[in-house]
């Protein structure tokens, strides 16, 4: 069963440490780098500039 997440209920990820935590959790659940952006934006509002910096530094 697929869960639907309403956009109005999504948390915001704007801090580097929060984005890094989310990225690390998704990676530990088996998401590949190319799938991270789709999943993280499905779950959160993300500062994409910070997201790109985090992914580049943590790769």
Secondary structure, 3 states (H helix, E strand, C coil): CCCCCCHHHCEEECCHHHHHHHHHHHHHCCCCHHHHHHHHHHHEEECHHHHHHHHHHHC
